[in-house]
Amino acid sequence: MNKTQPSVALFLAIPLLSFQGSVDNFEQLESLVSVNNQAIYEDTSFFTSTKKRAIVKKAPLNDVTWLDEFMDSDPLNANSAVAVYPIVEGIRNHFIKGDFSTVNDILLLNKWQKMSPTAMVTFLTTAFSARDKLPFWDIAIKNVSSELQHQGFSAEEILVGLI
């Protein structure tokens, strides 16, 4: 790796199948990962002067039972404060422990298409304060924006202040 590149977010430090280019959403990344169950992903789609590299391995996330329970509880209809509270509490607990890596993984791997707009925005709003410590923040914003538009909402209006 070139020493002039910005920091590297690593999930797994082993030789991997390389991929150079941009990936627009999780499904494209997942197809790359499923080839060899691992891939190197480089995101250059947001700022030409910034490159983010991450080694991604398709694997279950650790210590996210709160997310599993939320995703099993009808997240497409999570439209109240009570319904989305597990998101706030789950992310908050990771931040309290200094566990930004798990939140970062969630931002990349989350199935946004299975969530209500309220739940998606809750995820982003809760993680917003640590966005500088989350290399996949820009990817999550892009994926949520795409999903909101797919569901017929104006992503620019909903995500104002987060973008």
C-alpha positions in Angstrom: 0.0 0.0 0.0 1.2 3.5 -0.8 2.2 5.4 2.3 0.5 8.6 1.0 -3.0 7.0 1.1 -5.3 7.9 4.0 -5.8 5.4 6.8 -7.1 2.0 6.0 -10.1 0.4 7.8 -9.4 -3.3 8.1 -11.9 -6.0 9.0 -9.6 -8.9 8.3 -5.9 -8.8 7.5 -5.3 -11.7 5.1 -4.6 -11.8 1.4 -7.8 -11.1 -0.5 -9.3 -10.9 -3.9 -8.7 -7.3 -5.0 -11.3 -5.0 -6.5 -10.5 -1.5 -7.7 -13.4 0.9 -8.6 -16.5 2.1 -6.9 -19.5 0.2 -5.6 -22.8 2.0 -5.4 -24.7 -0.1 -3.0 -24.5 -3.1 -0.7 -25.8 -5.6 -3.3 -22.9 -4.8 -5.6 -20.4 -5.2 -2.7 -22.1 -8.3 -1.6 -21.8 -9.9 -5.0 -18.1 -9.1 -5.0 -17.7 -10.5 -1.5 -19.7 -13.7 -2.3 -17.2 -14.6 -5.1 -14.5 -15.5 -2.6 -16.3 -14.5 0.6 -14.0 -11.6 0.9 -12.8 -8.6 -1.2 -10.9 -5.4 -0.9 -13.2 -2.4 -1.5 -12.0 1.0 -2.4 -14.5 3.9 -2.4 -13.5 6.9 -4.5 -17.0 8.0 -5.4 -17.4 10.9 -3.0 -14.3 13.1 -3.0 -11.6 12.9 -5.6 -8.9 13.8 -3.0 -10.1 11.2 -0.5 -9.8 7.5 -0.9 -11.2 5.0 1.6 -10.0 1.5 1.6 -11.5 -1.3 3.5 -11.1 -5.0 3.6 -14.6 -6.5 3.8 -15.4 -10.1 4.7 -18.9 -11.3 4.6 -19.4 -12.5 8.1 -21.9 -12.0 10.9 -21.5 -8.9 13.0 -20.5 -9.4 16.7 -22.5 -8.2 19.6 -25.5 -6.9 17.7 -28.4 -8.9 19.1 -30.3 -5.6 19.5 -30.1 -5.2 15.7 -31.2 -8.8 15.0 -34.1 -8.3 17.3 -35.0 -5.0 15.7 -34.8 -6.5 12.2 -37.1 -9.4 13.3 -39.7 -6.9 14.7 -41.2 -5.5 11.4 -38.7 -2.7 10.7 -40.6 -1.6 7.6 -43.3 -0.4 10.0 -41.1 1.2 12.7 -42.5 4.7 12.6 -42.7 5.7 16.2 -40.1 6.7 18.8 -40.9 3.5 20.7 -40.3 1.4 17.6 -36.9 2.9 16.8 -35.6 3.2 20.3 -33.6 0.0 20.0 -31.5 1.6 17.3 -30.7 4.6 19.4 -29.9 2.5 22.5 -27.9 -0.1 20.5 -25.7 2.5 18.7 -25.3 4.5 22.0 -24.1 1.4 23.8 -21.4 0.8 21.1 -20.3 4.4 21.3 -20.1 4.3 25.1 -17.8 1.3 24.8 -15.7 3.0 22.1 -16.8 0.4 19.6 -17.0 2.4 16.5 -16.0 -0.5 14.3 -19.2 -2.4 14.9 -21.3 0.7 14.1 -19.2 1.2 11.0 -19.8 -2.4 9.9 -23.6 -1.9 10.4 -23.6 1.2 8.2 -22.1 -0.8 5.4 -23.9 -4.1 5.9 -27.4 -3.0 7.0 -30.3 -4.0 4.8 -31.8 -0.5 4.4 -34.5 -1.8 2.0 -36.1 -3.7 4.9 -36.4 -0.6 7.0 -38.9 2.3 7.3 -37.7 5.8 6.5 -38.0 6.7 10.2 -35.7 3.8 11.1 -33.1 4.7 8.4 -33.0 8.3 9.5 -32.8 7.2 13.1 -29.7 5.1 12.3 -28.0 8.0 10.5 -29.0 10.6 13.1 -27.8 8.5 16.0 -24.4 7.8 14.3 -24.0 11.3 13.0 -21.9 12.6 15.9 -19.2 10.0 15.2 -19.3 10.2 11.4 -15.6 11.2 11.3 -14.7 7.8 13.0 -17.0 5.8 10.6 -15.3 5.2 7.2 -18.5 3.9 5.7 -20.6 6.9 6.7 -20.6 8.2 3.1 -21.6 4.8 1.7 -24.5 4.6 4.2 -25.7 8.1 3.3 -25.6 7.1 -0.4 -27.4 3.8 0.2 -30.1 5.4 2.5 -30.6 8.2 -0.1 -31.1 5.6 -2.8 -33.5 3.6 -0.8 -35.5 6.6 0.2 -35.8 7.6 -3.4 -36.8 4.1 -4.3 -39.6 4.2 -1.7 -40.8 7.5 -3.3 -39.4 10.0 -0.8 -37.3 13.1 -1.4 -33.9 12.1 0.1 -32.6 15.6 -0.2 -35.4 16.9 2.1 -35.3 14.0 4.5 -31.5 13.9 4.9 -31.0 17.7 5.1 -28.3 18.3 7.7 -26.9 14.8 7.5 -25.5 15.0 4.0 
